[in-house]
């Protein structure tokens, strides 16, 4: 699990004092979004009598908890791969049942000129495997003391062109569902942090192209992909609205746009819930 480095913590503390877009040690009692317990959505599960020190996990991943009224709730990201029906949250070794409702996402067909972006070569596959290993801890980043607001600004202006969860077919071949939200925008347009956070990874990757991972606290992580330029560095603390890059079409992209993924407890969820 990636945690904020010791040297950046004083800066993060100053950031928290100066902005309401991320705070340390202060939790709102009101949820700033409407939950939707479906694959790719978020379930809110009451934790009656929970000891704040109890560890809450979902399929082995630590879960964000939120003070709500006199008690606590778990804010559980549900992966797109989840099946509708009964499921279980673990609280200090005790199971708490909840139900995932069904949801069917639309289909999207796209054509890519670069066939390697559809069927990578063995060399590409080796690169992809290395990149996935590098990204894995970024998706689980949990900066010490940073509490997310769960209220986000749209990171760049533009229309939403590809919704979260679309069942994608590239050049006639089915691939994994769309795990983010696409925003159509011209190359070079600024991409800004939708909420405060710490940059935990940047790089040029096979599928995402130039990308930035921004950890907002307690397992809430954003990915910004296909950038033409990266304007943030690993370990940098950003306020909401700070520029982190520019729109582009690097990686697997059919044209200039921003791909924004949002993850809770290592499960990609629909960012529109939080706008």
C-alpha angles and dihedrals in degrees: 000000000000113000129186112271118249093244094058098048096086089052091049091051090053089049092053092052092050101046139039091216095093129000142193120233094351121106127185118229092214124074110231095210141045113255122229115188097207132112104290091019137093130258123205111210122186115232103207113205092355117174105227088227093060115111114237118201139172116203088340096310120116112246132217114248125202133200108238120176111310094341145034138264132200115234102210124191111212116210121232088242092062118116122231114254138056120352137167139234119202118223114182091328095314120112120231114193125219136163130244113213120218123256131177120207126208125255125248127194120203135177122217123193091205104072090192088070087062100036109019120208120244088262090051091049090054090051092047091051091052091048093049090053089051093048096046097081091042090061088054097045114145110180110207113264098351112135116196121226094212088219114112138185119220102266095222135011118259147087122296106248105171119032126217116270099024112157098236127212116189116196089340095311123111116236136174117304120267105274098193147027122274120215117194111225139144122270111270097026112139120261113207134195107265089209137358118288150131122269105238101172141009130176151119108274133183099247104020097039113202105007143173127205114205120189113209096185141280096034096314107132134172127206121200112194144185092032119170089209135017113217100177134072132217111272093023117137114223131196121216106281097025114136113250100169148322132273116262145144104248121142120012101353134131093206143343113310142120120255110203120189123186122199134193119186088350092303119119111232136181108280091204089074089070102042 
